[in-house]
Amino acid sequence: MSIYTGLVFGMAREQFLLVADHLEIEDQDRDRLLYPKRAIVVSIPLHTDDGQTQVFQGYRVQHHLTLGPTKGGTRFAPQLDVGEVAALAIWMSWKCALAGLPYGGAKGGVACDPQKLSPRELEAVSRRYMQEMIPFVGPNTDIMAPDMGTNEQVMAWFMDTYSMYKGHAISEVVTGKPVSIGGTAGRREATGRGVAHLIKLALEALKLRPSACTAIVQGFGNVGSVSAYILAREMGVKIVGLSDHTAAYYDRAGLPLDSIEQHVKGKGHLAGWSSESSVDPAHLLTLKCDILVPAATERVITAANAPHLACRILAEGANGPTTPDADQIIEERGDIFVLPDILCNSGGVIVSYFEWVQDLQRLFWTEREVNERLKDILDVTFGRVVQRAEKDRISHRLAAMTIGVEKVREGKKLRGLFP
């Protein structure tokens, strides 16, 4: 029996077993590589604005501390459970190892709907969650970051709660916080910027001109919107499709990003921008484009829609957007260049690493320096994945995960098993 259950954890486990089979890892070593070192479950009581008391469940999973402290986001989402959090922590481990960062993977969050919390309630939940986590986190143990449902302000509350407990400001306990209290320039845009840069590398590998290409971005949040803006404004790609949790739009002639941006700034979502270009959100993924960017949630590309994808590049801005069954179909098709999630969305954790290093040193870089260093790491990592895929004649996803698992496996082997 295991506490780690659910579709998302099952997906992470299935992906790992494919890597383990490829690397011929002995059965006796697999559980130690797969299962997390530590899982924390806490209750988060809240005095609501209407005078009631409500209790939420909070989680933090630390996958391994073999190579350094753990690192990972904290999400506030209604259906969050420990199995999903564990899967995300596992993927973060392979992601950090692939990028060469001295971290293990972690993930955490609270099962709540932040949209239904008042600002006071959101602050209370954030501070109580961090207070409950204080014995298990720290700059050399586990560093939190934003994720779905959290932002710079939540990270500021986390930092303040931890710092008040310790008696002095400790900015390096979280990343993704405001620049004015130790955050780094370029962190908010880092994941989306990384997605766009890796798409550029894929286009170069395929000898495609960005200005002649079209893109669909599913998920117009922080990652998706930044990716779309950079693809359009810096690379000349035509954005023909966009969606969020409220609406989806498609126009082969191209969507007006400036108009959409103004609408989202005012309303907070895409719904209501237009009725003429509206399409079924599920159908959007299978419409014709050169670049498809799923940047929302897990398990949106499945065995049902994978045969109908009409893209040349699949750039996974979200974590776990493609199921193993869909992966097999895409691999058999052989006509889609996949940028797997642990490569494609690694820009966020890479720049989080930069922020942590700057906080430790109390020496800060310019945004230009941050972006250039990010591109340098992504260039090297992209090349390693493509070369490994060609050498072993395997998919890009299997190649990326193989590199990550190999590094963690080697670290555990060298450190040994503590009695």
Buried (B, 14 or more C-beta within 10 A) or exposed (E): EEBBBBEBBBBBBEBBBBBBEBBEBEEEEBEEBBBBBBBBBBEBEBEEEEEEEBEBBBBBBBBBBBBBBBBBBBBBBEEBBBBBBBBBBBBBBBBBBBBBBEBBBBBBBBBBEBEEBEEEBBBBBBBBBBBBBEEBBBBEBBBBBBBBBBBBBBBBBBBBBBBEEEEEBBBBBBBBBBBEBBBBBBBBBBBBBBBBBBBBBBBEEEEBEBEEBBBBBBBBBBBBBBBBBBBBEEBEBBBBBBBBBBBBBBBEEBBBBEEBBEBBEEEEBBBEBBEEBBBEBEEBBBBBBBBBBBBBBBBBBBEEBBEEBEBBBBBBBBBBBBBBBBBBBBBEEEEBBBBBBBBBBBBBBBBBBBBBBBBEEEEBBEEEBBBEBBBEBBEEBBEBBBEBBEEEEBBBBBBBBBBBBBBBBEBBEEEEEEE
